[in-house]
């Protein structure tokens, strides 16, 4: 996430030379990730939805973000 970024609420996902923006609420994707990676990113997004939304709200206020655990 980037501080004071544009809406909708989203996060940036990078994998090698690939990069995509992923909407927190809907899972809409702008950009490109390999299919397997995108599945993992979407699984993580669903599991961490509340944490992602809370960090987005922190970003809007330029507050320190809380770490979000990866998939296990």
mmJSON file of the N, C-alpha and C atoms, coordinates in Angstrom:
{"data_MODEL":{"atom_site":{
"group_PDB":["ATOM","ATOM","ATOM","ATOM","ATOM","ATOM","ATOM","ATOM","ATOM","ATOM","ATOM","ATOM","ATOM","ATOM","ATOM","ATOM","ATOM","ATOM","ATOM","ATOM","ATOM","ATOM","ATOM","ATOM","ATOM","ATOM","ATOM","ATOM","ATOM","ATOM","ATOM","ATOM","ATOM","ATOM","ATOM","ATOM","ATOM","ATOM","ATOM","ATOM","ATOM","ATOM","ATOM","ATOM","ATOM","ATOM","ATOM","ATOM","ATOM","ATOM","ATOM","ATOM","ATOM","ATOM","ATOM","ATOM","ATOM","ATOM","ATOM","ATOM","ATOM","ATOM","ATOM","ATOM","ATOM","ATOM","ATOM","ATOM","ATOM","ATOM","ATOM","ATOM","ATOM","ATOM","ATOM","ATOM","ATOM","ATOM","ATOM","ATOM","ATOM","ATOM","ATOM","ATOM","ATOM","ATOM","ATOM","ATOM","ATOM","ATOM","ATOM","ATOM","ATOM","ATOM","ATOM","ATOM","ATOM","ATOM","ATOM","ATOM","ATOM","ATOM","ATOM","ATOM","ATOM","ATOM","ATOM","ATOM","ATOM","ATOM","ATOM","ATOM","ATOM","ATOM","ATOM","ATOM","ATOM","ATOM","ATOM","ATOM","ATOM","ATOM","ATOM","ATOM","ATOM","ATOM","ATOM","ATOM","ATOM","ATOM","ATOM","ATOM","ATOM","ATOM","ATOM","ATOM","ATOM","ATOM","ATOM","ATOM","ATOM","ATOM","ATOM","ATOM","ATOM","ATOM","ATOM","ATOM","ATOM","ATOM","ATOM","ATOM","ATOM","ATOM","ATOM","ATOM","ATOM","ATOM","ATOM","ATOM","ATOM","ATOM","ATOM","ATOM","ATOM","ATOM","ATOM","ATOM","ATOM","ATOM","ATOM","ATOM","ATOM","ATOM","ATOM","ATOM","ATOM","ATOM","ATOM","ATOM","ATOM","ATOM","ATOM","ATOM","ATOM","ATOM","ATOM","ATOM","ATOM","ATOM","ATOM","ATOM","ATOM","ATOM","ATOM","ATOM","ATOM","ATOM","ATOM","ATOM","ATOM","ATOM","ATOM","ATOM","ATOM","ATOM","ATOM","ATOM","ATOM","ATOM","ATOM","ATOM","ATOM","ATOM","ATOM","ATOM"],
"id":[1,2,3,4,5,6,7,8,9,10,11,12,13,14,15,16,17,18,19,20,21,22,23,24,25,26,27,28,29,30,31,32,33,34,35,36,37,38,39,40,41,42,43,44,45,46,47,48,49,50,51,52,53,54,55,56,57,58,59,60,61,62,63,64,65,66,67,68,69,70,71,72,73,74,75,76,77,78,79,80,81,82,83,84,85,86,87,88,89,90,91,92,93,94,95,96,97,98,99,100,101,102,103,104,105,106,107,108,109,110,111,112,113,114,115,116,117,118,119,120,121,122,123,124,125,126,127,128,129,130,131,132,133,134,135,136,137,138,139,140,141,142,143,144,145,146,147,148,149,150,151,152,153,154,155,156,157,158,159,160,161,162,163,164,165,166,167,168,169,170,171,172,173,174,175,176,177,178,179,180,181,182,183,184,185,186,187,188,189,190,191,192,193,194,195,196,197,198,199,200,201,202,203,204,205,206,207,208,209,210,211,212,213,214,215,216],
"type_symbol":["N","C","C","N","C","C","N","C","C","N","C","C","N","C","C","N","C","C","N","C","C","N","C","C","N","C","C","N","C","C","N","C","C","N","C","C","N","C","C","N","C","C","N","C","C","N","C","C","N","C","C","N","C","C","N","C","C","N","C","C","N","C","C","N","C","C","N","C","C","N","C","C","N","C","C","N","C","C","N","C","C","N","C","C","N","C","C","N","C","C","N","C","C","N","C","C","N","C","C","N","C","C","N","C","C","N","C","C","N","C","C","N","C","C","N","C","C","N","C","C","N","C","C","N","C","C","N","C","C","N","C","C","N","C","C","N","C","C","N","C","C","N","C","C","N","C","C","N","C","C","N","C","C","N","C","C","N","C","C","N","C","C","N","C","C","N","C","C","N","C","C","N","C","C","N","C","C","N","C","C","N","C","C","N","C","C","N","C","C","N","C","C","N","C","C","N","C","C","N","C","C","N","C","C","N","C","C","N","C","C","N","C","C","N","C","C"],
"label_atom_id":["N","CA","C","N","CA","C","N","CA","C","N","CA","C","N","CA","C","N","CA","C","N","CA","C","N","CA","C","N","CA","C","N","CA","C","N","CA","C","N","CA","C","N","CA","C","N","CA","C","N","CA","C","N","CA","C","N","CA","C","N","CA","C","N","CA","C","N","CA","C","N","CA","C","N","CA","C","N","CA","C","N","CA","C","N","CA","C","N","CA","C","N","CA","C","N","CA","C","N","CA","C","N","CA","C","N","CA","C","N","CA","C","N","CA","C","N","CA","C","N","CA","C","N","CA","C","N","CA","C","N","CA","C","N","CA","C","N","CA","C","N","CA","C","N","CA","C","N","CA","C","N","CA","C","N","CA","C","N","CA","C","N","CA","C","N","CA","C","N","CA","C","N","CA","C","N","CA","C","N","CA","C","N","CA","C","N","CA","C","N","CA","C","N","CA","C","N","CA","C","N","CA","C","N","CA","C","N","CA","C","N","CA","C","N","CA","C","N","CA","C","N","CA","C","N","CA","C","N","CA","C","N","CA","C","N","CA","C","N","CA","C","N","CA","C","N","CA","C","N","CA","C"],
"label_alt_id":[null,null,null,null,null,null,null,null,null,null,null,null,null,null,null,null,null,null,null,null,null,null,null,null,null,null,null,null,null,null,null,null,null,null,null,null,null,null,null,null,null,null,null,null,null,null,null,null,null,null,null,null,null,null,null,null,null,null,null,null,null,null,null,null,null,null,null,null,null,null,null,null,null,null,null,null,null,null,null,null,null,null,null,null,null,null,null,null,null,null,null,null,null,null,null,null,null,null,null,null,null,null,null,null,null,null,null,null,null,null,null,null,null,null,null,null,null,null,null,null,null,null,null,null,null,null,null,null,null,null,null,null,null,null,null,null,null,null,null,null,null,null,null,null,null,null,null,null,null,null,null,null,null,null,null,null,null,null,null,null,null,null,null,null,null,null,null,null,null,null,null,null,null,null,null,null,null,null,null,null,null,null,null,null,null,null,null,null,null,null,null,null,null,null,null,null,null,null,null,null,null,null,null,null,null,null,null,null,null,null,null,null,null,null,null,null],
"label_comp_id":["UNK","UNK","UNK","UNK","UNK","UNK","UNK","UNK","UNK","UNK","UNK","UNK","UNK","UNK","UNK","UNK","UNK","UNK","UNK","UNK","UNK","UNK","UNK","UNK","UNK","UNK","UNK","UNK","UNK","UNK","UNK","UNK","UNK","UNK","UNK","UNK","UNK","UNK","UNK","UNK","UNK","UNK","UNK","UNK","UNK","UNK","UNK","UNK","UNK","UNK","UNK","UNK","UNK","UNK","UNK","UNK","UNK","UNK","UNK","UNK","UNK","UNK","UNK","UNK","UNK","UNK","UNK","UNK","UNK","UNK","UNK","UNK","UNK","UNK","UNK","UNK","UNK","UNK","UNK","UNK","UNK","UNK","UNK","UNK","UNK","UNK","UNK","UNK","UNK","UNK","UNK","UNK","UNK","UNK","UNK","UNK","UNK","UNK","UNK","UNK","UNK","UNK","UNK","UNK","UNK","UNK","UNK","UNK","UNK","UNK","UNK","UNK","UNK","UNK","UNK","UNK","UNK","UNK","UNK","UNK","UNK","UNK","UNK","UNK","UNK","UNK","UNK","UNK","UNK","UNK","UNK","UNK","UNK","UNK","UNK","UNK","UNK","UNK","UNK","UNK","UNK","UNK","UNK","UNK","UNK","UNK","UNK","UNK","UNK","UNK","UNK","UNK","UNK","UNK","UNK","UNK","UNK","UNK","UNK","UNK","UNK","UNK","UNK","UNK","UNK","UNK","UNK","UNK","UNK","UNK","UNK","UNK","UNK","UNK","UNK","UNK","UNK","UNK","UNK","UNK","UNK","UNK","UNK","UNK","UNK","UNK","UNK","UNK","UNK","UNK","UNK","UNK","UNK","UNK","UNK","UNK","UNK","UNK","UNK","UNK","UNK","UNK","UNK","UNK","UNK","UNK","UNK","UNK","UNK","UNK","UNK","UNK","UNK","UNK","UNK","UNK"],
"label_asym_id":["A","A","A","A","A","A","A","A","A","A","A","A","A","A","A","A","A","A","A","A","A","A","A","A","A","A","A","A","A","A","A","A","A","A","A","A","A","A","A","A","A","A","A","A","A","A","A","A","A","A","A","A","A","A","A","A","A","A","A","A","A","A","A","A","A","A","A","A","A","A","A","A","A","A","A","A","A","A","A","A","A","A","A","A","A","A","A","A","A","A","A","A","A","A","A","A","A","A","A","A","A","A","A","A","A","A","A","A","A","A","A","A","A","A","A","A","A","A","A","A","A","A","A","A","A","A","A","A","A","A","A","A","A","A","A","A","A","A","A","A","A","A","A","A","A","A","A","A","A","A","A","A","A","A","A","A","A","A","A","A","A","A","A","A","A","A","A","A","A","A","A","A","A","A","A","A","A","A","A","A","A","A","A","A","A","A","A","A","A","A","A","A","A","A","A","A","A","A","A","A","A","A","A","A","A","A","A","A","A","A","A","A","A","A","A","A"],
"label_entity_id":["1","1","1","1","1","1","1","1","1","1","1","1","1","1","1","1","1","1","1","1","1","1","1","1","1","1","1","1","1","1","1","1","1","1","1","1","1","1","1","1","1","1","1","1","1","1","1","1","1","1","1","1","1","1","1","1","1","1","1","1","1","1","1","1","1","1","1","1","1","1","1","1","1","1","1","1","1","1","1","1","1","1","1","1","1","1","1","1","1","1","1","1","1","1","1","1","1","1","1","1","1","1","1","1","1","1","1","1","1","1","1","1","1","1","1","1","1","1","1","1","1","1","1","1","1","1","1","1","1","1","1","1","1","1","1","1","1","1","1","1","1","1","1","1","1","1","1","1","1","1","1","1","1","1","1","1","1","1","1","1","1","1","1","1","1","1","1","1","1","1","1","1","1","1","1","1","1","1","1","1","1","1","1","1","1","1","1","1","1","1","1","1","1","1","1","1","1","1","1","1","1","1","1","1","1","1","1","1","1","1","1","1","1","1","1","1"],
"label_seq_id":[1,1,1,2,2,2,3,3,3,4,4,4,5,5,5,6,6,6,7,7,7,8,8,8,9,9,9,10,10,10,11,11,11,12,12,12,13,13,13,14,14,14,15,15,15,16,16,16,17,17,17,18,18,18,19,19,19,20,20,20,21,21,21,22,22,22,23,23,23,24,24,24,25,25,25,26,26,26,27,27,27,28,28,28,29,29,29,30,30,30,31,31,31,32,32,32,33,33,33,34,34,34,35,35,35,36,36,36,37,37,37,38,38,38,39,39,39,40,40,40,41,41,41,42,42,42,43,43,43,44,44,44,45,45,45,46,46,46,47,47,47,48,48,48,49,49,49,50,50,50,51,51,51,52,52,52,53,53,53,54,54,54,55,55,55,56,56,56,57,57,57,58,58,58,59,59,59,60,60,60,61,61,61,62,62,62,63,63,63,64,64,64,65,65,65,66,66,66,67,67,67,68,68,68,69,69,69,70,70,70,71,71,71,72,72,72],
"pdbx_PDB_ins_code":[null,null,null,null,null,null,null,null,null,null,null,null,null,null,null,null,null,null,null,null,null,null,null,null,null,null,null,null,null,null,null,null,null,null,null,null,null,null,null,null,null,null,null,null,null,null,null,null,null,null,null,null,null,null,null,null,null,null,null,null,null,null,null,null,null,null,null,null,null,null,null,null,null,null,null,null,null,null,null,null,null,null,null,null,null,null,null,null,null,null,null,null,null,null,null,null,null,null,null,null,null,null,null,null,null,null,null,null,null,null,null,null,null,null,null,null,null,null,null,null,null,null,null,null,null,null,null,null,null,null,null,null,null,null,null,null,null,null,null,null,null,null,null,null,null,null,null,null,null,null,null,null,null,null,null,null,null,null,null,null,null,null,null,null,null,null,null,null,null,null,null,null,null,null,null,null,null,null,null,null,null,null,null,null,null,null,null,null,null,null,null,null,null,null,null,null,null,null,null,null,null,null,null,null,null,null,null,null,null,null,null,null,null,null,null,null],
"Cartn_x":[0.842,0.0,0.883,0.338,1.037,0.172,0.818,0.093,-0.643,-1.894,-2.754,-2.877,-2.998,-3.166,-4.604,-4.851,-6.173,-7.132,-8.406,-9.451,-9.707,-10.276,-10.773,-9.617,-9.963,-8.961,-8.321,-6.986,-6.281,-4.885,-4.245,-2.84,-2.098,-0.787,0.063,0.678,0.621,1.222,2.283,3.465,4.564,5.08,5.422,6.018,6.953,8.248,9.213,8.984,8.843,8.611,7.126,6.275,4.825,4.387,3.368,2.803,1.322,0.553,-0.884,-1.369,-2.449,-3.18,-4.395,-4.698,-5.82,-6.743,-8.001,-8.984,-9.252,-9.231,-9.394,-10.777,-11.817,-13.176,-13.615,-13.382,-13.922,-12.952,-11.652,-10.661,-10.387,-10.982,-10.704,-9.204,-8.693,-7.254,-6.976,-6.007,-5.484,-4.015,-3.617,-2.25,-2.216,-1.064,-0.883,-0.019,-0.508,0.251,0.036,1.008,0.786,-0.439,-1.201,-2.451,-2.299,-1.294,-1.101,-0.848,-0.032,0.271,-0.992,-1.782,-3.019,-3.973,-4.051,-4.894,-4.44,-3.132,-2.597,-2.847,-2.672,-2.921,-4.39,-5.284,-6.716,-7.092,-6.494,-6.752,-6.317,-5.125,-4.607,-5.513,-5.957,-6.838,-8.107,-8.728,-9.966,-9.711,-8.624,-8.309,-7.964,-7.41,-6.906,-7.706,-8.941,-9.769,-9.866,-10.16,-10.312,-8.988,-7.903,-6.597,-6.193,-6.478,-6.173,-6.97,-8.247,-9.079,-8.589,-8.215,-7.708,-6.409,-5.518,-4.274,-4.553,-5.54,-5.898,-6.333,-7.138,-7.59,-6.416,-5.441,-4.234,-3.459,-3.369,-2.672,-3.298,-4.609,-5.297,-4.981,-4.639,-4.315,-2.808,-2.024,-0.55,-0.072,-0.765,-0.377,0.48,1.172,2.001,1.135,1.497,0.747,1.083,0.127,0.348,0.776,1.767,2.159,0.989,0.897,-0.134,0.578,0.201,0.86,0.657,1.662,1.525,0.699,0.426,-0.211,0.741,0.197,1.062,0.984],
"Cartn_y":[-1.176,0.0,1.233,2.287,3.567,4.596,5.451,6.478,7.414,7.726,8.64,8.229,6.953,6.407,6.614,6.408,6.605,5.485,5.762,4.76,3.992,2.799,2.097,1.582,1.217,0.664,-0.547,-0.569,-1.649,-1.827,-2.904,-3.115,-3.49,-3.361,-3.678,-5.051,-5.901,-7.238,-7.341,-7.794,-7.949,-9.375,-9.873,-11.202,-11.162,-11.187,-11.068,-9.767,-9.86,-8.664,-8.306,-9.064,-8.841,-7.961,-7.132,-6.297,-6.079,-6.051,-5.804,-5.038,-4.302,-3.687,-4.564,-4.843,-5.72,-4.961,-4.818,-4.143,-4.985,-4.35,-5.076,-5.705,-4.952,-5.459,-6.444,-6.118,-6.934,-7.946,-7.711,-8.588,-8.259,-7.176,-6.77,-6.553,-6.881,-6.821,-5.906,-5.005,-4.188,-4.532,-5.038,-5.462,-6.946,-7.542,-8.936,-9.692,-10.835,-11.795,-13.167,-14.065,-15.434,-16.033,-16.879,-17.428,-18.044,-18.855,-19.502,-18.461,-17.477,-16.407,-15.623,-15.308,-14.568,-15.341,-16.648,-17.459,-17.342,-17.386,-17.267,-15.875,-14.851,-13.477,-13.31,-13.855,-13.732,-14.508,-15.673,-16.445,-15.64,-15.046,-14.226,-13.025,-12.362,-11.195,-11.539,-12.657,-13.062,-13.351,-14.046,-14.384,-13.15,-12.129,-10.953,-9.679,-9.852,-8.732,-7.614,-7.95,-6.93,-6.212,-6.972,-6.363,-5.436,-5.856,-5.019,-3.719,-3.828,-2.628,-1.691,-2.254,-1.426,-0.724,-1.426,-0.795,0.274,0.049,1.08,2.36,2.196,3.357,4.055,3.273,3.867,4.652,4.099,4.781,6.14,6.195,7.45,8.521,8.097,9.043,9.164,8.549,8.549,7.973,6.962,6.271,5.056,4.545,3.353,2.145,1.373,0.174,-0.976,-1.852,-3.074,-4.182,-4.976,-6.095,-7.082,-7.668,-8.667,-9.964,-11.021,-12.331,-12.877,-13.582,-14.22,-15.496,-16.103,-17.425,-18.429,-19.418,-20.457,-21.716],
"Cartn_z":[0.0,0.0,0.0,-0.548,-0.583,0.14,0.902,1.631,0.68,1.056,0.303,-1.168,-1.41,-2.751,-3.214,-4.486,-5.082,-4.692,-4.831,-4.586,-5.867,-5.803,-4.631,-3.766,-2.525,-1.607,-2.264,-2.3,-2.989,-2.395,-2.816,-2.482,-3.757,-3.714,-4.853,-4.619,-5.627,-5.545,-6.639,-6.272,-7.23,-7.188,-8.369,-8.479,-9.68,-9.409,-10.505,-11.25,-12.574,-13.389,-13.489,-12.84,-12.878,-11.712,-11.979,-10.919,-11.191,-10.12,-10.243,-9.02,-9.214,-8.116,-7.875,-6.619,-6.27,-5.325,-5.726,-4.881,-3.638,-2.486,-1.231,-1.133,-1.378,-1.181,-2.258,-3.512,-4.611,-5.184,-5.012,-5.62,-7.075,-7.601,-8.979,-9.146,-10.322,-10.577,-11.76,-11.583,-12.665,-12.781,-13.916,-14.115,-14.4,-14.155,-14.542,-13.537,-13.12,-12.315,-12.932,-12.815,-13.299,-12.599,-13.287,-12.731,-11.345,-11.118,-9.814,-8.719,-9.034,-8.074,-7.757,-8.775,-8.557,-7.647,-7.813,-6.92,-5.469,-5.257,-3.897,-3.322,-4.14,-3.691,-3.308,-4.12,-3.82,-2.565,-2.378,-1.153,0.069,-0.006,1.089,1.325,0.256,0.379,1.154,0.81,1.484,2.963,3.252,4.649,5.485,4.873,5.588,5.295,4.85,4.41,5.449,6.681,7.723,8.007,8.023,8.268,7.128,5.894,4.735,4.78,5.093,5.167,6.269,7.407,8.513,8.111,7.418,6.969,5.914,5.044,4.063,4.783,5.822,6.588,7.266,7.738,8.325,7.263,6.052,4.955,4.673,4.684,4.394,5.433,6.63,7.717,7.934,7.051,7.156,8.486,8.968,10.199,9.851,10.83,10.643,10.369,9.355,9.004,9.935,10.132,10.911,9.946,10.322,9.465,9.301,8.122,7.84,7.499,8.191,8.025,6.61,6.101,4.786,4.893,3.744,3.757,4.381,5.025,5.625,4.79],
"occupancy":[1.0,1.0,1.0,1.0,1.0,1.0,1.0,1.0,1.0,1.0,1.0,1.0,1.0,1.0,1.0,1.0,1.0,1.0,1.0,1.0,1.0,1.0,1.0,1.0,1.0,1.0,1.0,1.0,1.0,1.0,1.0,1.0,1.0,1.0,1.0,1.0,1.0,1.0,1.0,1.0,1.0,1.0,1.0,1.0,1.0,1.0,1.0,1.0,1.0,1.0,1.0,1.0,1.0,1.0,1.0,1.0,1.0,1.0,1.0,1.0,1.0,1.0,1.0,1.0,1.0,1.0,1.0,1.0,1.0,1.0,1.0,1.0,1.0,1.0,1.0,1.0,1.0,1.0,1.0,1.0,1.0,1.0,1.0,1.0,1.0,1.0,1.0,1.0,1.0,1.0,1.0,1.0,1.0,1.0,1.0,1.0,1.0,1.0,1.0,1.0,1.0,1.0,1.0,1.0,1.0,1.0,1.0,1.0,1.0,1.0,1.0,1.0,1.0,1.0,1.0,1.0,1.0,1.0,1.0,1.0,1.0,1.0,1.0,1.0,1.0,1.0,1.0,1.0,1.0,1.0,1.0,1.0,1.0,1.0,1.0,1.0,1.0,1.0,1.0,1.0,1.0,1.0,1.0,1.0,1.0,1.0,1.0,1.0,1.0,1.0,1.0,1.0,1.0,1.0,1.0,1.0,1.0,1.0,1.0,1.0,1.0,1.0,1.0,1.0,1.0,1.0,1.0,1.0,1.0,1.0,1.0,1.0,1.0,1.0,1.0,1.0,1.0,1.0,1.0,1.0,1.0,1.0,1.0,1.0,1.0,1.0,1.0,1.0,1.0,1.0,1.0,1.0,1.0,1.0,1.0,1.0,1.0,1.0,1.0,1.0,1.0,1.0,1.0,1.0,1.0,1.0,1.0,1.0,1.0,1.0,1.0,1.0,1.0,1.0,1.0,1.0],
"B_iso_or_equiv":[0.0,0.0,0.0,0.0,0.0,0.0,0.0,0.0,0.0,0.0,0.0,0.0,0.0,0.0,0.0,0.0,0.0,0.0,0.0,0.0,0.0,0.0,0.0,0.0,0.0,0.0,0.0,0.0,0.0,0.0,0.0,0.0,0.0,0.0,0.0,0.0,0.0,0.0,0.0,0.0,0.0,0.0,0.0,0.0,0.0,0.0,0.0,0.0,0.0,0.0,0.0,0.0,0.0,0.0,0.0,0.0,0.0,0.0,0.0,0.0,0.0,0.0,0.0,0.0,0.0,0.0,0.0,0.0,0.0,0.0,0.0,0.0,0.0,0.0,0.0,0.0,0.0,0.0,0.0,0.0,0.0,0.0,0.0,0.0,0.0,0.0,0.0,0.0,0.0,0.0,0.0,0.0,0.0,0.0,0.0,0.0,0.0,0.0,0.0,0.0,0.0,0.0,0.0,0.0,0.0,0.0,0.0,0.0,0.0,0.0,0.0,0.0,0.0,0.0,0.0,0.0,0.0,0.0,0.0,0.0,0.0,0.0,0.0,0.0,0.0,0.0,0.0,0.0,0.0,0.0,0.0,0.0,0.0,0.0,0.0,0.0,0.0,0.0,0.0,0.0,0.0,0.0,0.0,0.0,0.0,0.0,0.0,0.0,0.0,0.0,0.0,0.0,0.0,0.0,0.0,0.0,0.0,0.0,0.0,0.0,0.0,0.0,0.0,0.0,0.0,0.0,0.0,0.0,0.0,0.0,0.0,0.0,0.0,0.0,0.0,0.0,0.0,0.0,0.0,0.0,0.0,0.0,0.0,0.0,0.0,0.0,0.0,0.0,0.0,0.0,0.0,0.0,0.0,0.0,0.0,0.0,0.0,0.0,0.0,0.0,0.0,0.0,0.0,0.0,0.0,0.0,0.0,0.0,0.0,0.0,0.0,0.0,0.0,0.0,0.0,0.0],
"pdbx_formal_charge":[null,null,null,null,null,null,null,null,null,null,null,null,null,null,null,null,null,null,null,null,null,null,null,null,null,null,null,null,null,null,null,null,null,null,null,null,null,null,null,null,null,null,null,null,null,null,null,null,null,null,null,null,null,null,null,null,null,null,null,null,null,null,null,null,null,null,null,null,null,null,null,null,null,null,null,null,null,null,null,null,null,null,null,null,null,null,null,null,null,null,null,null,null,null,null,null,null,null,null,null,null,null,null,null,null,null,null,null,null,null,null,null,null,null,null,null,null,null,null,null,null,null,null,null,null,null,null,null,null,null,null,null,null,null,null,null,null,null,null,null,null,null,null,null,null,null,null,null,null,null,null,null,null,null,null,null,null,null,null,null,null,null,null,null,null,null,null,null,null,null,null,null,null,null,null,null,null,null,null,null,null,null,null,null,null,null,null,null,null,null,null,null,null,null,null,null,null,null,null,null,null,null,null,null,null,null,null,null,null,null,null,null,null,null,null,null],
"auth_seq_id":[1,1,1,2,2,2,3,3,3,4,4,4,5,5,5,6,6,6,7,7,7,8,8,8,9,9,9,10,10,10,11,11,11,12,12,12,13,13,13,14,14,14,15,15,15,16,16,16,17,17,17,18,18,18,19,19,19,20,20,20,21,21,21,22,22,22,23,23,23,24,24,24,25,25,25,26,26,26,27,27,27,28,28,28,29,29,29,30,30,30,31,31,31,32,32,32,33,33,33,34,34,34,35,35,35,36,36,36,37,37,37,38,38,38,39,39,39,40,40,40,41,41,41,42,42,42,43,43,43,44,44,44,45,45,45,46,46,46,47,47,47,48,48,48,49,49,49,50,50,50,51,51,51,52,52,52,53,53,53,54,54,54,55,55,55,56,56,56,57,57,57,58,58,58,59,59,59,60,60,60,61,61,61,62,62,62,63,63,63,64,64,64,65,65,65,66,66,66,67,67,67,68,68,68,69,69,69,70,70,70,71,71,71,72,72,72],
"auth_comp_id":["UNK","UNK","UNK","UNK","UNK","UNK","UNK","UNK","UNK","UNK","UNK","UNK","UNK","UNK","UNK","UNK","UNK","UNK","UNK","UNK","UNK","UNK","UNK","UNK","UNK","UNK","UNK","UNK","UNK","UNK","UNK","UNK","UNK","UNK","UNK","UNK","UNK","UNK","UNK","UNK","UNK","UNK","UNK","UNK","UNK","UNK","UNK","UNK","UNK","UNK","UNK","UNK","UNK","UNK","UNK","UNK","UNK","UNK","UNK","UNK","UNK","UNK","UNK","UNK","UNK","UNK","UNK","UNK","UNK","UNK","UNK","UNK","UNK","UNK","UNK","UNK","UNK","UNK","UNK","UNK","UNK","UNK","UNK","UNK","UNK","UNK","UNK","UNK","UNK","UNK","UNK","UNK","UNK","UNK","UNK","UNK","UNK","UNK","UNK","UNK","UNK","UNK","UNK","UNK","UNK","UNK","UNK","UNK","UNK","UNK","UNK","UNK","UNK","UNK","UNK","UNK","UNK","UNK","UNK","UNK","UNK","UNK","UNK","UNK","UNK","UNK","UNK","UNK","UNK","UNK","UNK","UNK","UNK","UNK","UNK","UNK","UNK","UNK","UNK","UNK","UNK","UNK","UNK","UNK","UNK","UNK","UNK","UNK","UNK","UNK","UNK","UNK","UNK","UNK","UNK","UNK","UNK","UNK","UNK","UNK","UNK","UNK","UNK","UNK","UNK","UNK","UNK","UNK","UNK","UNK","UNK","UNK","UNK","UNK","UNK","UNK","UNK","UNK","UNK","UNK","UNK","UNK","UNK","UNK","UNK","UNK","UNK","UNK","UNK","UNK","UNK","UNK","UNK","UNK","UNK","UNK","UNK","UNK","UNK","UNK","UNK","UNK","UNK","UNK","UNK","UNK","UNK","UNK","UNK","UNK","UNK","UNK","UNK","UNK","UNK","UNK"],
"auth_asym_id":["A","A","A","A","A","A","A","A","A","A","A","A","A","A","A","A","A","A","A","A","A","A","A","A","A","A","A","A","A","A","A","A","A","A","A","A","A","A","A","A","A","A","A","A","A","A","A","A","A","A","A","A","A","A","A","A","A","A","A","A","A","A","A","A","A","A","A","A","A","A","A","A","A","A","A","A","A","A","A","A","A","A","A","A","A","A","A","A","A","A","A","A","A","A","A","A","A","A","A","A","A","A","A","A","A","A","A","A","A","A","A","A","A","A","A","A","A","A","A","A","A","A","A","A","A","A","A","A","A","A","A","A","A","A","A","A","A","A","A","A","A","A","A","A","A","A","A","A","A","A","A","A","A","A","A","A","A","A","A","A","A","A","A","A","A","A","A","A","A","A","A","A","A","A","A","A","A","A","A","A","A","A","A","A","A","A","A","A","A","A","A","A","A","A","A","A","A","A","A","A","A","A","A","A","A","A","A","A","A","A","A","A","A","A","A","A"],
"auth_atom_id":["N","CA","C","N","CA","C","N","CA","C","N","CA","C","N","CA","C","N","CA","C","N","CA","C","N","CA","C","N","CA","C","N","CA","C","N","CA","C","N","CA","C","N","CA","C","N","CA","C","N","CA","C","N","CA","C","N","CA","C","N","CA","C","N","CA","C","N","CA","C","N","CA","C","N","CA","C","N","CA","C","N","CA","C","N","CA","C","N","CA","C","N","CA","C","N","CA","C","N","CA","C","N","CA","C","N","CA","C","N","CA","C","N","CA","C","N","CA","C","N","CA","C","N","CA","C","N","CA","C","N","CA","C","N","CA","C","N","CA","C","N","CA","C","N","CA","C","N","CA","C","N","CA","C","N","CA","C","N","CA","C","N","CA","C","N","CA","C","N","CA","C","N","CA","C","N","CA","C","N","CA","C","N","CA","C","N","CA","C","N","CA","C","N","CA","C","N","CA","C","N","CA","C","N","CA","C","N","CA","C","N","CA","C","N","CA","C","N","CA","C","N","CA","C","N","CA","C","N","CA","C","N","CA","C","N","CA","C","N","CA","C","N","CA","C","N","CA","C","N","CA","C"],
"pdbx_PDB_model_num":[1,1,1,1,1,1,1,1,1,1,1,1,1,1,1,1,1,1,1,1,1,1,1,1,1,1,1,1,1,1,1,1,1,1,1,1,1,1,1,1,1,1,1,1,1,1,1,1,1,1,1,1,1,1,1,1,1,1,1,1,1,1,1,1,1,1,1,1,1,1,1,1,1,1,1,1,1,1,1,1,1,1,1,1,1,1,1,1,1,1,1,1,1,1,1,1,1,1,1,1,1,1,1,1,1,1,1,1,1,1,1,1,1,1,1,1,1,1,1,1,1,1,1,1,1,1,1,1,1,1,1,1,1,1,1,1,1,1,1,1,1,1,1,1,1,1,1,1,1,1,1,1,1,1,1,1,1,1,1,1,1,1,1,1,1,1,1,1,1,1,1,1,1,1,1,1,1,1,1,1,1,1,1,1,1,1,1,1,1,1,1,1,1,1,1,1,1,1,1,1,1,1,1,1,1,1,1,1,1,1,1,1,1,1,1,1]
}}}
